[in-house]
Amino acid sequence: MVVSMRPLRPEDVARATEMCTHFPLAHGAPVHVGDPNEIGIADIHAPEWGNAVDIKGGEVCVFSACGETPQNAAIRAKLPLFISHRPGAMLITDVDERANPPVLYGFGLFDFKA
């Protein structure tokens, strides 16, 4: 899984988590808070995707699922066409973030839920 990371003050983590939970079709709630090594990130200052982020003293790393995960899978699948975004340049569409479009659940299974 590719993740996005933003450093936060510890006292802001719960509020950010609660707020982001309402947007599961964006990054959604964090998938991990704390030590990057616990999720396989060897060097937080040299990310495999995107650019490194400055982490100030006392801040904790907050990781969220990232759209680069399915993009990476699509690249490896060698699809003839795939429209997405790149780190730091989000794909903008006319679908309202409050819309309830079908979401693909499962890994490769077409079990749509609305």
C-alpha positions in Angstrom: 0.0 0.0 0.0 1.2 3.5 -0.9 0.5 6.0 1.8 0.4 9.8 2.2 2.0 11.2 5.3 1.4 14.5 7.1 3.0 15.4 10.4 0.7 16.6 13.1 0.9 17.7 16.7 -0.2 14.7 18.9 -3.1 16.8 20.3 -4.5 17.2 16.7 -4.5 13.6 15.7 -7.9 12.6 17.1 -9.6 15.7 15.5 -7.9 15.1 12.1 -8.9 11.4 12.3 -12.5 12.3 13.0 -12.7 14.8 10.3 -11.1 12.6 7.6 -13.3 9.7 8.5 -16.1 11.5 6.7 -14.3 11.4 3.4 -13.6 7.7 2.6 -13.5 8.4 -1.1 -10.6 10.8 -0.5 -7.8 9.7 1.8 -10.2 8.8 4.6 -9.2 8.1 8.2 -5.5 7.4 8.8 -4.3 3.8 8.4 -1.4 4.3 10.8 -0.2 6.9 13.3 3.4 6.8 14.6 6.6 5.0 13.7 7.0 4.7 9.9 9.1 1.6 10.4 6.0 -0.3 11.7 4.5 -0.1 8.2 7.6 -0.8 6.3 8.9 2.7 5.7 12.7 2.5 6.2 13.5 6.2 5.8 10.8 8.8 6.2 13.1 11.4 4.7 13.5 9.4 1.4 10.1 8.3 0.3 9.6 5.9 -2.6 6.7 8.1 -3.9 6.4 11.8 -3.9 8.5 14.3 -1.9 9.7 14.2 1.7 7.8 16.3 4.2 9.5 18.4 7.0 8.7 17.0 10.4 9.0 19.4 13.3 10.0 18.4 16.8 7.2 16.9 18.7 5.1 16.1 15.6 3.9 12.5 14.9 3.6 11.0 11.5 0.0 10.3 10.3 -0.4 8.0 7.4 -3.4 7.7 5.1 -4.2 5.4 2.2 -3.2 7.0 -1.1 -4.5 7.0 -4.7 -1.0 5.9 -5.8 -1.8 2.4 -4.6 -4.3 1.5 -7.4 -2.3 3.6 -9.8 0.8 1.4 -9.0 -1.3 -1.7 -9.5 -2.6 -0.4 -12.8 0.9 0.3 -14.0 2.0 -3.2 -13.1 -1.1 -4.6 -14.9 -0.1 -2.8 -18.1 -3.6 -1.5 -18.8 -4.0 0.2 -22.2 -5.6 3.3 -20.5 -5.7 4.5 -16.9 -6.5 8.0 -15.8 -5.3 9.1 -12.4 -3.1 11.6 -10.6 0.5 11.9 -9.7 2.0 12.9 -6.3 1.3 16.5 -5.6 -1.1 16.9 -8.6 -4.6 15.6 -7.8 -7.1 14.5 -10.5 -10.1 16.8 -10.4 -13.5 15.6 -11.7 -17.0 16.9 -11.6 -18.1 14.3 -9.1 -19.1 15.9 -5.8 -17.2 14.5 -2.8 -20.6 14.0 -1.1 -21.9 11.9 -3.9 -22.5 8.2 -3.3 -20.8 6.6 -6.4 -20.2 2.9 -6.5 -17.0 1.9 -4.8 -15.0 -1.2 -5.7 -14.5 -3.4 -2.7 -12.2 -6.3 -2.5 -9.0 -6.9 -4.4 -10.1 -7.3 -8.0 -13.5 -8.5 -7.2 -16.4 -6.6 -8.8 -18.7 -6.5 -5.7 -20.0 -3.0 -5.9 -21.6 -1.3 -2.9 -23.3 2.0 -2.9 
